[in-house]
């Protein structure tokens, strides 16, 4: 019984720091304007939809990896999964929570599109360096 209480408290304490961390990552990316190329490739509209998250992440995986954003993308993916769970649970209980999760899921999609934009710029820089060398 003690082990279950410790586990429950650990999960709660983890979420207490994990959720604000993810929300701060999303807030930092919200001011970034997507390049026209990424807008064309992703087909995102403003505001972004949570339904496009998986497709944008698949496009993100096609680009060369940037070591700086690897952990951030995993964290947002986990946060997106938590939002999906919360959306499913709150469907009949609290409609206001459902609308909040939809907005957050859209913000996660926009974060992934910003990460894609950064990776495309990173790829351009790598190509330019190889051409110069």
Kinemage of the C-alpha trace (Angstrom):
@kinemage 1
@onewidth
@group {chain A} dominant
@subgroup {mainchain}
@vectorlist {calphas} color= white
{ca unk a 1} P 0.000 0.000 0.000
{ca unk a 2} L 2.837 2.378 0.831
{ca unk a 3} L 4.437 1.644 -2.541
{ca unk a 4} L 1.217 2.598 -4.337
{ca unk a 5} L 1.020 5.883 -2.431
{ca unk a 6} L 4.659 6.669 -3.228
{ca unk a 7} L 4.063 5.848 -6.898
{ca unk a 8} L 0.951 8.038 -6.999
{ca unk a 9} L 2.760 10.946 -5.372
{ca unk a 10} L 5.712 10.535 -7.731
{ca unk a 11} L 3.447 10.680 -10.782
{ca unk a 12} L 1.686 13.768 -9.445
{ca unk a 13} L 4.987 15.513 -8.696
{ca unk a 14} L 6.329 14.599 -12.129
{ca unk a 15} L 3.239 16.021 -13.842
{ca unk a 16} L 3.486 19.159 -11.724
{ca unk a 17} L 6.765 19.980 -13.491
{ca unk a 18} L 6.264 18.235 -16.840
{ca unk a 19} L 3.077 20.037 -17.905
{ca unk a 20} L 4.421 23.588 -17.308
{ca unk a 21} L 7.664 22.610 -19.070
{ca unk a 22} L 5.746 21.489 -22.154
{ca unk a 23} L 3.503 24.529 -22.078
{ca unk a 24} L 6.569 26.791 -21.898
{ca unk a 25} L 8.078 25.065 -24.940
{ca unk a 26} L 4.835 25.551 -26.828
{ca unk a 27} L 4.571 29.200 -25.762
{ca unk a 28} L 8.130 29.880 -26.923
{ca unk a 29} L 7.341 28.507 -30.383
{ca unk a 30} L 4.029 30.323 -30.772
{ca unk a 31} L 5.690 33.589 -31.818
{ca unk a 32} L 7.636 31.895 -34.627
{ca unk a 33} L 6.236 32.544 -38.104
{ca unk a 34} L 6.362 29.491 -40.351
{ca unk a 35} L 8.160 29.749 -43.654
{ca unk a 36} L 6.012 29.521 -46.789
{ca unk a 37} L 7.643 26.189 -47.696
{ca unk a 38} L 6.637 24.576 -44.409
{ca unk a 39} L 3.150 26.045 -44.669
{ca unk a 40} L 2.800 24.519 -48.133
{ca unk a 41} L 4.164 21.126 -47.116
{ca unk a 42} L 2.143 20.809 -43.917
{ca unk a 43} L -0.996 22.534 -45.157
{ca unk a 44} L -1.539 24.004 -41.696
{ca unk a 45} L -4.109 26.687 -41.192
{ca unk a 46} L -4.251 29.095 -38.293
{ca unk a 47} L -5.108 27.932 -35.697
{ca unk a 48} L -3.552 24.522 -36.214
{ca unk a 49} L -5.596 21.393 -35.609
{ca unk a 50} L -4.577 18.603 -33.283
{ca unk a 51} L -5.603 16.137 -35.972
{ca unk a 52} L -2.532 17.121 -38.035
{ca unk a 53} L 0.016 16.383 -35.293
{ca unk a 54} L 0.961 12.866 -36.387
{ca unk a 55} L 1.365 13.915 -40.023
{ca unk a 56} L 3.599 16.862 -39.100
{ca unk a 57} L 5.698 14.627 -36.827
{ca unk a 58} L 6.106 12.144 -39.701
{ca unk a 59} L 7.374 14.983 -41.904
{ca unk a 60} L 9.644 16.043 -39.051
{ca unk a 61} L 11.219 12.589 -38.945
{ca unk a 62} L 12.080 12.816 -42.640
{ca unk a 63} L 14.395 15.774 -42.032
{ca unk a 64} L 17.942 15.481 -40.704
{ca unk a 65} L 17.978 15.402 -36.937
{ca unk a 66} L 18.928 18.430 -34.856
{ca unk a 67} L 20.367 17.268 -31.536
{ca unk a 68} L 19.074 20.380 -29.747
{ca unk a 69} L 15.384 19.643 -30.265
{ca unk a 70} L 15.291 15.851 -29.885
{ca unk a 71} L 14.214 15.900 -26.220
{ca unk a 72} L 11.747 18.729 -26.725
{ca unk a 73} L 9.957 16.875 -29.507
{ca unk a 74} L 9.697 13.740 -27.367
{ca unk a 75} L 8.321 15.773 -24.472
{ca unk a 76} L 5.683 17.421 -26.655
{ca unk a 77} L 4.779 14.021 -28.109
{ca unk a 78} L 4.217 12.674 -24.588
{ca unk a 79} L 2.230 15.800 -23.683
{ca unk a 80} L 0.124 15.316 -26.819
{ca unk a 81} L -0.580 11.733 -25.741
{ca unk a 82} L -1.676 12.974 -22.317
{ca unk a 83} L -3.963 15.501 -23.983
{ca unk a 84} L -5.491 12.742 -26.130
{ca unk a 85} L -6.185 10.725 -22.984
{ca unk a 86} L -7.679 13.755 -21.242
{ca unk a 87} L -9.820 14.493 -24.286
{ca unk a 88} L -11.185 10.953 -24.311
{ca unk a 89} L -11.892 10.988 -20.581
{ca unk a 90} L -13.468 14.449 -20.531
{ca unk a 91} L -15.679 13.900 -23.567
{ca unk a 92} L -18.798 13.278 -21.504
{ca unk a 93} L -17.730 14.800 -18.184
{ca unk a 94} L -16.635 18.349 -18.957
{ca unk a 95} L -17.071 19.923 -22.405
{ca unk a 96} L -14.979 22.951 -21.395
{ca unk a 97} L -11.993 20.690 -20.691
{ca unk a 98} L -12.499 19.101 -24.081
{ca unk a 99} L -12.322 22.466 -25.860
{ca unk a 100} L -9.169 23.370 -23.901
{ca unk a 101} L -7.534 20.062 -24.892
{ca unk a 102} L -8.403 20.733 -28.535
{ca unk a 103} L -6.671 24.123 -28.376
{ca unk a 104} L -3.632 22.603 -26.656
{ca unk a 105} L -3.451 19.803 -29.228
{ca unk a 106} L -3.451 22.440 -31.973
{ca unk a 107} L -0.644 24.286 -30.211
{ca unk a 108} L 1.329 21.003 -30.071
{ca unk a 109} L 0.853 20.674 -33.824
{ca unk a 110} L 2.126 24.201 -34.344
{ca unk a 111} L 5.158 23.393 -32.164
{ca unk a 112} L 5.915 20.398 -34.388
{ca unk a 113} L 5.595 22.599 -37.491
{ca unk a 114} L 8.020 25.122 -35.988
{ca unk a 115} L 10.453 22.283 -35.257
{ca unk a 116} L 10.054 21.160 -38.888
{ca unk a 117} L 10.785 24.707 -40.032
{ca unk a 118} L 13.944 24.781 -37.923
{ca unk a 119} L 15.077 21.425 -39.299
{ca unk a 120} L 14.514 22.591 -42.865
{ca unk a 121} L 16.631 25.690 -42.146
{ca unk a 122} L 19.256 23.454 -40.523
{ca unk a 123} L 19.314 21.251 -43.649
{ca unk a 124} L 19.761 24.307 -45.858
{ca unk a 125} L 22.702 25.446 -43.733
{ca unk a 126} L 24.297 21.991 -43.932
{ca unk a 127} L 23.900 21.940 -47.702
{ca unk a 128} L 25.381 25.420 -48.005
{ca unk a 129} L 28.374 24.380 -45.889
{ca unk a 130} L 28.953 21.289 -48.030
{ca unk a 131} L 28.774 23.298 -51.238
{ca unk a 132} L 31.296 25.827 -49.917
{ca unk a 133} L 33.740 23.130 -48.784
